[in-house]
Amino acid sequence: MRLAVTGLLTLAVAIGIGRFAFTPILPVMQKDLGLSLRAAGLLASANYIGYFLGALSAIWLRLSPGTVVRGSVLAIVILTVAMGIAQGTAAWLILRGLAGVASAWALIFASAWILQALAERKRGALGGVVFGGVGAGIALTGILCVGFLRLEWTAGQIWIAMGVVAMLPVYFIWSACAFAPSQRTPAAVSAARPSLRSAANLRLIWSYGSFGFGYIIPATFLPAMARQVIPDPAVFGWAWPIFGTAALLSVLLAGYLSSRYSYRAIWLASQLVMAIGVAVPVAWNTIGGIVVSALCVGGTFVVATMAGVQEGRRVAAGNATSLIAAMTTAFAVGQIFGPLVVSAVAEKTWGMDFSLITAALVLLAGAVSLRETREKRKEEREK
């Protein structure tokens, strides 16, 4: 349980704060600092590019998991506080990029070490607790931001406060890392190249990439969209906590569903629900539509992540690392391009609607690809 809680806290800091604290703070940066939607998209993409580079560089890191997790968590604390001190888009771009690198390192090395340790102790079911850190971190940052908005704190003050919050579990994480292996675990460092020999595998990779592109637009801009509908922070500020809470609860549901349905079916269904949630604010441009979107997207993106990885492992069998590496790369590329699409059309009155519709269509295409892959494999088995 201590290992599982360590994983939960690490992912809460790495993902909930290192990657997604920007989302609930964005409306305040727009109000206080005049940050445009175009610049916001660039800042979001800088973080996702950093995450992508961090994932790639993790292949060659020759440090122990404990060392990397400790350093990454400390880096996220420092970089988050620095966001509240630095001035100007150029400095923010650098800080958000570095935070993305640290987030990727924390996620990869902590999950590889802790999930393997849990499996060795025959407590693999506690993996849901570990991934629950993603939703818990998002919900916590969202709730805190609601309070900060009521107090009328500036964006700089909120960033510094988030850094302080990220620092709170550092001691627990630091002490738990003493039990990490002294060398890298195979799951964290495999450099095998992805197998692209099969058209079915290519469709699987594409589907995971479409998921990365589709979910990241509401995951980045949902509070900003809510602010456009209702300027009152006491109302629009709750969009992100709802998103995070849905993500947290969905992890518990995923464990129940996996005993009844295949991971591919869970992934496909999650992506379809996500597509509906992404498109809802276009047709229902009220706070109600924003809430529905938060529930649909927040309630499926962690489930789709887990189901996608599990399906990759099942399909690839003995060559799972290469296929999962290719899927993860496609996912990272997708979430880099999502905010860039928003930035490209941000100045247009129809810009956000266009971005959401595009994201929904890409998600639907990815879901169709999953269906085609399943049917193709069924045919191959029958032959």
C-alpha positions in Angstrom: 0.0 0.0 0.0 2.9 2.4 0.7 4.2 1.7 -2.8 0.8 2.4 -4.3 0.3 5.6 -2.3 3.8 6.7 -3.4 2.8 6.1 -7.0 -0.5 8.0 -6.5 1.3 11.0 -5.0 4.0 11.0 -7.7 1.4 11.0 -10.5 -0.6 13.6 -8.7 2.4 15.9 -8.6 3.7 15.0 -12.1 0.4 15.1 -14.0 -2.0 17.0 -11.8 0.4 19.9 -11.2 3.4 19.4 -13.6 1.2 19.0 -16.6 -2.3 20.2 -15.9 -2.1 23.0 -13.3 -1.9 25.3 -16.2 -5.4 24.5 -17.3 -7.3 25.9 -14.3 -4.8 28.8 -14.0 -5.2 29.8 -17.7 -8.4 31.9 -17.2 -6.6 33.9 -14.5 -3.6 34.4 -16.8 -5.9 35.6 -19.5 -7.6 38.1 -17.1 -4.6 39.4 -15.2 -1.9 39.2 -17.9 -3.8 39.5 -21.1 -2.6 36.1 -22.3 -4.3 35.4 -25.7 -5.8 32.0 -26.6 -3.0 31.7 -29.3 -0.3 32.1 -26.7 -2.1 29.7 -24.4 -2.0 27.1 -27.1 1.7 27.6 -27.6 2.4 27.3 -23.8 0.3 24.1 -23.7 2.2 22.6 -26.7 5.5 23.5 -25.1 4.6 21.4 -22.1 3.5 18.5 -24.3 6.7 18.8 -26.5 8.7 18.6 -23.3 6.7 15.5 -22.2 7.4 13.9 -25.6 11.2 14.7 -25.3 11.2 13.4 -21.7 9.6 10.1 -22.8 12.2 9.7 -25.5 15.2 10.7 -23.4 14.1 8.2 -20.6 15.3 5.4 -22.9 18.9 6.5 -22.5 18.9 7.7 -18.9 21.3 5.5 -16.8 20.0 6.5 -13.4 18.0 4.5 -10.9 14.2 4.9 -10.7 14.4 6.4 -7.2 16.9 9.0 -8.3 14.9 10.0 -11.3 11.6 10.2 -9.4 13.2 12.3 -6.6 14.8 14.7 -9.1 11.7 15.0 -11.2 9.4 15.8 -8.3 11.8 18.4 -7.0 12.1 19.9 -10.5 8.3 20.2 -10.8 8.1 22.1 -7.5 10.8 24.5 -8.6 9.5 25.0 -12.1 5.9 25.6 -10.8 7.0 28.3 -8.4 9.1 29.8 -11.2 6.0 30.2 -13.3 4.7 32.6 -10.7 7.9 34.6 -10.7 8.9 34.7 -14.3 7.5 37.3 -16.7 6.9 37.0 -20.4 5.8 34.3 -22.8 9.3 33.3 -23.7 10.2 32.4 -20.1 6.9 30.6 -19.6 7.6 28.5 -22.8 10.9 27.3 -21.4 9.5 26.6 -17.9 6.5 24.7 -19.3 8.7 22.7 -21.6 11.0 21.7 -18.8 8.0 20.8 -16.6 6.9 18.5 -19.4 10.2 16.7 -19.4 10.1 16.3 -15.6 6.5 15.0 -15.7 7.4 12.3 -18.3 10.4 11.1 -16.3 8.4 10.9 -13.1 5.5 9.0 -14.8 7.7 6.6 -16.7 10.2 5.7 -13.9 7.7 5.7 -11.0 5.1 3.5 -12.9 7.7 1.1 -14.1 9.2 0.6 -10.7 6.0 0.6 -8.6 3.8 -1.5 -10.9 6.5 -4.1 -11.2 7.0 -4.1 -7.4 3.3 -4.5 -6.9 3.1 -7.4 -9.4 6.0 -9.2 -7.6 4.1 -8.9 -4.4 0.9 -10.2 -6.1 -0.9 -6.9 -5.4 -1.3 -5.8 -9.0 -4.8 -4.7 -8.3 -3.4 -1.7 -6.5 -2.2 -0.4 -9.8 -5.6 1.4 -10.0 -4.6 3.4 -6.9 -1.4 4.4 -8.7 -3.2 5.7 -11.8 -5.9 7.3 -9.5 -3.2 9.9 -8.8 -3.9 11.5 -12.2 -7.5 12.2 -11.4 -6.8 13.1 -7.8 -4.1 15.6 -8.8 -6.4 17.2 -11.4 -9.3 17.4 -8.9 -7.2 18.9 -6.2 -5.7 21.6 -8.3 -9.1 22.5 -9.7 -10.7 22.8 -6.2 -7.7 24.8 -4.9 -8.1 27.2 -7.9 -11.8 27.7 -7.2 -10.7 28.9 -3.7 -7.9 31.1 -5.0 -10.3 32.7 -7.5 -12.7 33.5 -4.7 -9.8 35.2 -2.8 -9.0 37.0 -6.1 -5.4 35.9 -6.1 -3.3 36.8 -9.0 -2.0 34.2 -11.5 1.5 34.6 -10.0 0.3 33.9 -6.5 -1.6 30.8 -7.7 1.4 29.4 -9.4 3.5 29.8 -6.3 0.8 28.2 -4.2 0.6 25.3 -6.5 4.4 24.8 -6.1 4.0 24.8 -2.4 1.2 22.1 -2.7 3.5 20.1 -4.9 6.2 20.2 -2.2 4.0 18.8 0.5 4.3 15.1 -0.5 8.0 15.4 -1.4 9.2 14.0 1.9 7.0 10.9 1.7 8.0 10.3 -2.0 11.7 10.9 -1.2 11.7 8.4 1.7 9.8 5.7 -0.3 12.3 6.0 -3.1 14.9 4.5 -0.8 13.3 1.2 -1.5 13.5 1.6 -5.3 15.9 -0.7 -7.2 19.4 0.6 -7.6 19.3 0.0 -11.4 16.7 0.8 -14.0 13.9 -1.6 -14.5 13.5 -3.1 -18.0 10.0 -1.6 -18.4 11.4 1.9 -18.0 14.3 1.7 -20.4 13.5 -0.6 -23.3 14.8 0.8 -26.5 13.2 -1.7 -28.9 11.9 -0.2 -32.1 8.2 -0.4 -32.7 7.0 -3.1 -35.1 5.1 -1.5 -38.0 4.9 -4.6 -40.2 1.2 -5.1 -39.6 -1.6 -2.8 -40.9 -3.6 -3.8 -37.9 -0.8 -2.5 -35.6 -0.6 0.7 -37.6 -4.3 1.2 -37.0 -3.8 0.6 -33.3 -1.0 3.2 -33.2 -3.2 5.7 -35.1 -6.1 5.1 -32.8 -4.0 5.9 -29.8 -2.6 9.0 -31.5 -6.1 10.2 -32.3 -7.0 9.8 -28.6 -4.1 12.0 -27.7 -5.2 14.7 -30.2 -8.8 14.6 -29.3 -8.8 14.7 -25.5 -6.1 17.3 -25.1 -8.1 20.2 -26.4 -10.8 20.1 -23.7 -8.2 19.0 -21.2 -6.3 22.2 -21.9 -9.1 24.8 -22.6 -12.1 23.6 -20.6 -12.0 26.2 -17.8 -11.2 28.9 -20.4 -14.3 27.8 -22.4 -16.4 27.9 -19.2 -15.2 31.4 -18.4 -16.4 32.6 -21.8 -19.9 31.3 -21.0 -20.1 32.4 -17.3 -17.5 35.0 -16.2 -18.2 34.3 -12.5 -15.2 32.3 -11.1 -17.5 30.7 -8.5 -19.2 28.9 -11.4 -16.7 28.4 -14.2 -14.0 27.4 -11.8 -15.7 24.1 -11.0 -15.3 22.7 -14.6 -11.8 21.4 -13.8 -12.6 19.7 -10.5 -15.5 17.9 -12.2 -13.1 16.8 -14.9 -10.6 15.4 -12.3 -13.2 13.8 -10.1 -14.6 12.0 -13.1 -11.1 10.8 -14.0 -10.5 9.5 -10.5 -13.8 7.6 -10.2 -13.5 6.2 -13.7 -10.3 4.3 -12.7 -12.4 2.4 -10.1 -15.0 1.6 -12.7 -12.4 0.4 -15.2 -11.3 -2.4 -12.9 -14.9 -3.7 -12.7 -15.4 -3.4 -16.5 -12.2 -5.2 -17.4 -13.5 -8.4 -15.8 -16.6 -8.3 -18.1 -15.4 -6.8 -21.3 -12.2 -6.8 -23.4 -9.7 -3.9 -23.1 -10.3 -3.1 -26.8 -14.1 -2.8 -26.2 -13.5 -0.6 -23.2 -11.1 1.6 -25.2 -13.5 1.9 -28.2 -16.4 2.8 -26.0 -14.3 5.3 -24.1 -13.2 7.0 -27.3 -16.8 7.2 -28.6 -18.1 8.8 -25.3 -15.1 11.1 -25.4 -15.9 12.2 -28.9 -19.5 13.1 -27.8 -18.2 15.0 -24.8 -15.8 17.0 -27.0 -18.5 18.0 -29.4 -21.2 18.8 -26.8 -20.1 22.5 -26.1 -20.4 23.3 -29.8 -24.2 22.4 -29.8 -24.8 23.3 -26.2 -22.8 26.4 -25.5 -23.9 26.8 -21.8 -22.4 25.9 -18.5 -24.5 22.7 -18.7 -22.7 21.7 -21.9 -19.3 22.4 -20.3 -20.2 20.1 -17.3 -21.3 17.3 -19.7 -18.1 17.7 -21.6 -16.0 17.6 -18.4 -17.8 14.4 -17.3 -17.5 12.7 -20.7 -13.9 13.5 -21.3 -12.7 13.4 -17.7 -14.5 10.1 -17.2 -12.9 8.4 -20.2 -9.3 9.6 -20.7 -7.7 7.7 -17.9 -9.7 4.6 -18.8 -8.8 4.9 -22.4 -5.1 5.3 -21.4 -5.1 2.1 -19.3 -7.2 0.1 -21.8 -5.0 1.2 -24.7 -1.8 0.1 -23.0 -3.3 -3.2 -21.9 -4.6 -3.9 -25.5 -1.1 -3.1 -26.8 0.4 -5.6 -24.5 -2.2 -8.2 -25.5 -1.9 -7.7 -29.2 1.9 -7.6 -29.3 2.4 -10.5 -27.0 6.2 -11.0 -26.7 7.0 -7.8 -28.5 4.8 -5.5 -26.4 7.4 -2.9 -25.6 7.9 -1.8 -29.2 4.2 -1.5 -30.0 3.5 0.4 -26.8 6.4 2.7 -27.4 5.0 3.5 -30.9 1.5 4.0 -29.4 2.9 6.4 -26.7 4.9 8.3 -29.3 1.7 8.8 -31.5 -0.2 9.8 -28.4 2.4 12.4 -27.5 2.5 13.8 -31.1 -1.3 14.0 -31.1 -1.4 16.1 -27.9 1.2 18.4 -29.2 -0.8 19.2 -32.3 -4.1 19.7 -30.5 -3.3 23.0 -28.9 -1.5 24.1 -32.0 -4.7 23.7 -34.0 -6.4 26.0 -31.4 -3.6 28.5 -31.7 -3.9 28.5 -35.5 -7.6 29.5 -35.5 -7.8 31.3 -32.1 -8.4 34.7 -33.7 -11.5 33.5 -35.6 -14.9 33.8 -34.0 -15.5 30.2 -34.9 -12.0 29.0 -33.9 -12.9 27.0 -30.8 -15.9 25.4 -32.4 -13.8 24.3 -35.3 -11.1 22.9 -33.0 -13.7 20.9 -31.0 -15.4 19.5 -34.1 -12.0 18.6 -35.5 -11.1 16.8 -32.3 -14.4 14.9 -32.2 -14.0 13.8 -35.8 -10.5 12.6 -35.2 -11.6 10.6 -32.1 -14.4 9.0 -34.1 -12.0 8.1 -36.9 -9.8 6.5 -34.3 -12.7 4.5 -32.8 -13.7 3.3 -36.3 -10.1 2.2 -36.8 -10.3 0.1 -33.6 -13.5 -1.5 -34.9 -11.8 -2.4 -38.2 -8.8 -3.8 -36.5 -11.0 -6.0 -34.3 -12.9 -7.3 -37.3 -9.7 -7.9 -39.3 -8.3 -10.0 -36.4 -11.5 -11.9 -36.1 -11.2 -12.8 -39.8 -7.6 -13.9 -39.4 -8.5 -16.2 -36.5 -11.4 -17.8 -38.5 -9.0 -18.5 -41.4 
